[in-house]
Amino acid sequence: MSDSDASWDAGTLGCGELLMELRFKIAELQSKQVFKVICRDPGAPEEMPSWCRLTGHKLLKQEHPSYWIEKK
């Protein structure tokens, strides 16, 4: 069984660009689907939870560099 419905390896993409791209990628999912993002940017551990709070998506799990987000 997969731990996500879709995934994206953003590499070392900076959080500004990452969050803009993530917005478009997560829009392709249905509500309650899980999106796994891999981001090696050192700011991601603080930026990803903040982005989820601001957008209403649920951060299910965080193990830098991996983040599992449930679409609202």
C-alpha positions, 0 to 999 in steps of 0.5 A: 500500500502506498503512503500517499495518493501522489508525490513530488520531489522538490529537491532543494527548491527554495520555500518561496518557489516550492510553496507556489508550485505546491499550490498547483500540484495539490489542486489536482487532488481530490479532497482528503487525498494525501500528497507527499512532498520531499523538500531538502530546503533547510527552511521547510521544517518551519515553512511547510506546517505554516503553509498548511495552517494558512491554506487549511490543508492538514499536515499529517506527518513531517520527517524532514525532508518528507511531508505528508499533506492531506488536501482539505 
